Amino acid sequence: MNQKSDPYIVMMTLDRETSSVILTRSDGQEARTPLAGLPFTPTSLLVRLHYSPLGGLLAVTRDGDEVAFEVPTRGRTEPLDNRLVVYLDQNMWRPVSETLQGGETVSGEDRAAAERLAEWVRNRRIVMPASAGHHYETTKWSVADKRYSLGLTILQLSRGWQMRDPLQVRVDEILEMFRCWKGKADSARASSVFTLAPNALHSPPRGVTPYTPPSDFSADDAFRLVSLTSASTYIDVMLDAEHVQPGPETGWVASNQRYSEWLDTQDWDSQQKRRSIDAFLFSDFQRELAEGAYAAGLSLQEVQQWGQKRPVQGFAVLPATGLYREMFHNRHLNKGTKWRRNDLTDMIYLSCAAGYADFVVCERHMREPLEWGVRRLGQTAKVFRRLGEAVSAIGDALAQQVLPTDASADQDLASSPEG
């Protein structure tokens, strides 16, 4: 005779409307605990957060829209499971959002491509990660309804997958570059660039301090709490009723514009200009180079030797940083280049994506220098400027894969408490 197992918790819900936490057991019974305060600000558009240890996190908005996130477990934060990584530049998310949110202004080709991408995400064939660049560009948009629709689409299709902060990826690559030079590593690739790990969007180089769980929590419970705090915060901020004010000008655009205009006046060949551009670029990397060399255990003499022999060759093997350098060169080598504020954001995020993703889709003025860099460095990412062209290539790549038996199973909270 089989003994029935004891009931266990299958769902935890933070309910804003009743100011309570609801625990749902496997036998259908519920326990409610009132709370004096819930983690929702007055401008938050979230009304409920459901967490299932077997499913993930489901956020529900005031309008009844749902966002399902995959949630990592400790020791398994990058469960791609053979899924291809498809990174969309910010402007490429807009036709996808307009299609999925019921807009009628999208061309037939883009509409079909957007619907196909969403289908592949649901069927666990691809991952479409969000980045801090997406969050920054979306949350500063002052048109509330369009900001909400765009943010909702990015969250729904990214499903918790993030591209690690490119500044952290740069730090990691430079460290591995020096470790390779010392014979301590075989590859300068950064790890975990596309991840479910908490707090990956913004890294310590930006001065971000992540949430710290109570000290008496077990390691598994602490990781679970940090992951849920990170995920719910990303959702809440992206969908907040108020937009985020753009930050101040950093002087980056003006500095690069002055340098480009000066370089245009120099009667040098391309190699001479490249050496000058490298000197200009490396001045921005001084801190990362110094910290990377120290962390890799290089002596002052070894740093000097590296500086005399390997700077250019060393950067050429860095997937993201090497592509950023190539894009930087391309832009400065083109006479008459006009620098814009978004150029820095585009270059940093697109170079990181193309260094590690399978497919990248971006607008023309960034696609050309990015693809040029991919070819020069012999990298494998496919770069497109049209959604339809990208979807066709993704479809070809998926057709060559062996489909897992459970690939069609949507493993989020498909049977949500709202349904």
N, C-alpha and C positions, 0 to 999 in steps of 0.2 A: 504494500500500500504506500503510495507516494504522499509525503507530507507536503502540505501547501506552504509555500514560502511566506514569510512575514511581509506585510505591506511595506513599501518603500516609497520615497519621494520621487515623483516623476516630473514635477513642475513647481517652480517657485515664481511668483508673480508679484511685482511691485505695482499696486493699483493706485493711481493718483486720485481718482474720483472718490474712493472710499478711504484714502490715507491708510492703507493697510498692506501687509504682506500676506499673500495667500499661498499656502503649501498644499499641493494636490498629491494624494497618494495613488499607488498603483491600483487600489480597490475603488477609486473614485471619490473617496472621502476627502474633505477639505478642512483645513484649520486656518483661521484668520487671526492675525495679530495686528491691532491698531498701532500706528506709528505717529509720534508727535510731529515728525517732519520727514518728508521724502525728498530725494535728490532731484527735484524739478524746480527750475527757476521760473519766475512769472512769464518770461518770454519763451519758455520751452513749449514745443508743440507735441511732446510725447505725453500719452496718457497711461500707457502700460508697458512694462518690460517683463517678458516671459523668458525664463531660463529653464531648459531641460538638459540634464546631464547627457541624455541620449541624442539630442537633436541640435541644440545650439541656442542662440539668443534671438528672440523675436521682439522687435519694438513696434508699437502701434501708435499712430498719430491721432490727433483730434479729428482729422478727416477720415479716419478708418484705414489709411494706407499702412502697409506692413513692410518692414525691413527685416529680413532674415540674415543672420551672420553665422558663419561657421566659427566655432570656438575651439582654440587649440587645447591640447593637453600637455602637461609638462613632459618634455622630451620628444614631443612630436608637434612642431610648430610650422612645418612646411609640407603638409601632406598633399602634394600636387597630384599624386597618383596618376602620373602619365598625362595630365592635362597640359595643353599648350598655353603659354602665357601671351596674351594679346594686350598691348598697352595703347590706349587712345590718348592723343593730345587733347587738351581742354576743348578746343573748338570742334573736335570730332565727337565729343559727347553730346553736343547740342542736337544734331539730327537724330541721334539715338533716343534722346530724351523726348523730343517732340513726337517721334513715332510712337513710343511706348506710352506716353501720357495723352495720346489722342489728338495731337496736332495734325493739321491738314496742309502744312506748307512744305513738307518734305517731298523731294522727288521720289518717283517710284523706285528707282535703283537704290537710293539711300534707305528708303522704307523697308525694302526687302532685305537689305543687308543688316539693318538694325534688328529686325525680327529674327533673322538667322543667328545673329550673335547671342541674342537673349535665349533662344532655343538651345544653343550649345552650352551656355552657362547652366541652364536648368538641367540639362542632361549630363553635366559634369564632364564635358569634353574640353572646355577651355576655362581659363581664369582671366578675369579682366580687373587687375588690381587698381586701387585708388592710390594716389600719392598726395603728399602734403601740398604739391602744386595745385592739384584739383581742388583740395579743400580751400586753399587760399584764394584761388580765382573765383570759386563759386560763392563763398561766404561774403565776399566783398561786394557782390552784385546787389545794387540797391532796389531792383525791381522784385518785390517780394514773391509774387506768384511764380515768376519764371525761375527765381533762385530756388524756391522750394521744389519745383518740378525737376530741375536739373540735379539738385542735390539728392533728391529721392532716387532718381535713376542711377546715379553713380553708386549710391549705397546699395541699392537692390541688386545691381549686377556685379559689384565687387564682392559682396557677400562676406565682408570682413578681411579680404585679401588686400594687402598693402605692399607698396614698393618702399623698401627701407629708405630712410632719409639719404639722399645722394651725398650729403656732406659726410655722413657716417661711412657710406660706401667708399668715398674717396680716402678717408682716413684708413679704412681697412685695407684697401688696395695698396696704398703707399707703404703701410707696415709690411704687407706680404712681399712687396717689391724688394724692400731691404732685406727681408728674411731670405728671399731667393738669392740675393746677391751674396749673402753670408753662407749659403749652402744649407739653410735650415728649412727650406720649403721648396716644393716643386712647381707651384703655381701662384701667380699673383692675383688670382680671382678672389673676390670677396664671397663670403658665404651668406646664405639666407637673405638674398636681396628681395625675393618675393615671399611673403611670410604672413602667417596669422598671429605671430608673436605680438604681445601687447606693447604699446608705446613705440612702435617702429617708425611711425611717420615723422616724428620729431626726435632728434638725437641730442645727447649731451653737448656736442659742439654748438648747438643753438641755445644752450643754457636752460634746457627743459629738465625739470625734476619730476620724475614719475611718482605716482601714488605709492605709498609704503603700507603694506598690510600690517595688522597687529602681530606682535612678536610671538604670541602664543599659538598662532595658526600652524598647522602642519605644512610641509613644503607643498603638497598637492593643493590644499585648500588656499594657501597664500597665492599660488600661481593662478588658481581659478578666479579668485577675487580680483587680482590685478588685471586679468584678461577681461573679465566682465566690466570692470570699471573703465578700462581703456576703450573697449568696444562701444559701450553705451555713451561714453563721452563724445567719441567721434560722430556717432549718429546724432546726438542731441545738438551739438554745436553746428553741424552741417545744416540741420533743419530749423534752427532757431528763427523766431519771428523777426529778429533784428539782424541787419547785416553788420559785418565787421568792417571797421574803418581801415582803409589802406594805410600801410606804414609810411614813414617818411622816405623821401629820396635819399639814397645812399651815396650818390656821387658816381656810381659805377657807370652809368650811361655817359655822363659828361666826360669822364676820364677816358673811356674807350673811344668816344667820338674824337676827342683831341688827338689821341694816339693814331687813330686811323687817318685823320687828315694830315698829320705830320708824316706818317709813313708814305702816303700818296706822293709827297713831294720829294722823296728820296730816290735818287737815280741808282737803284740797286737791283740785282737780279733776285729771283724768287728765293734762292737759298740764303742770301744775305738777309732778306726780309724775314725769312723763317727764324733765323737765329735771333734777330731783334725781337720778334714776337714771342719766342720762347723766354727771353730775358724778362719781357714785360709780364708774361704769364706766371713764370716761376716766382716773381716777387709776390704774387697773391698766395702762393703755396708755401711760403717760408715757414709758417707755424706747423703745418701738417708734415712738411719734410723734417723739420727739427724733432718733432715729437715721434714721428715714425722711426727715424734713425735711432733715437734714444731707446724706444721700446724694443727695437730689434737688436740692441746691444752693440751698436757700432761705436767705435772710438772716434775721437776727433780726426785722427789721421785717416781712418777708413772713410769717414764722411768726405774728407778732402779728395781722397782717391776716387770715390764714386762721382763726385762733382766734376772731376777732370775727365772721366772715362765714360760714364753711363747715363747722364741725365736724359738725353733724347731717346736712346735705345730702351732705357728703363721704362719710360712713360709709354712707349709704343706697345708694351705688352699688357697694359692695364685696360681691361674691357671698358669701363665707364670713363675713367680719367683720360685714357688715351683718346677716346672719341671726343670728349670735351675739348681736348687740345686740338684735334683735327678741325672741329667746327670753329674754334677760336681762330685758327690759322686761316681757314677758308674765308671767314667774314672779313678779317683784316686785310687779306691779300686782294680782295675785290675792291677796286678803286671806286670811290664815291659811296661806300657803305654808310647808311644812316642807322644809327643805333637807337633802339626803343627800349622803354622800361621793361617790357615783357621778354626781351631777348635773353636776359640772364636766366630767368625762370625757365624759358623754353630750352635753352642749351643745357642747363644742368640736369633737368629732369629727362629730356629726350636722350641725352647721351648715356645716362644711367640705364634707362629702359632698354635702349638698343644694345647696350653691352651685355644684357642678360636675358631679355625677353626673346620670344620666337618671332613675334610680329609687332611692328610699331606703325601707327597711322598718324600722320601729322600734316599740317598745311605746307604749301609748296616752298615758301621762303626758308623753312627749316629742314624740309625733307631733302633738298638738294645737297646742302653741306653735310647733313647726317649720312646720307647714302654714300656720298663721296668718301667720308671717313670710314664707313664700314668696309668699303672696297679696299681702301689703302691699307687697312689693318688686317684684312683677311677675316673679318668676323662673319657670323652666320645669320644675324637677324635680317628679316625681310622688312623693308621700309616702303610704305605706300602713302600716297596723298589722297586717295579716294577709298571710301568704305567698301564700295562694290568690288574694286580690284583686290583689296585685302581679303574680303570674305571669300572670293573665288580661290585665292591662294591658300587660305586656311582650310577651306573645304578639301582641296587637293591633299594637304598634309594630313588631315584627319582620315581621309580615305585610305591612307597608307598605314594607319595604325591598326593594331589588333584591339578591337573593342572589348573592354572588360565586361564580364557577364552582368555586373550591376551598374553599368554606366548610365542606364536610363533611369535609375532610381534617384529621385530628388531627395537628398538626405537632410534638407533643412526641416523646419517645423511645418511641413506641408499640411498636416492636419492640425492647424492652429486652433487655440481655444476660441478664436473669433469666428471660425468657420461654421 
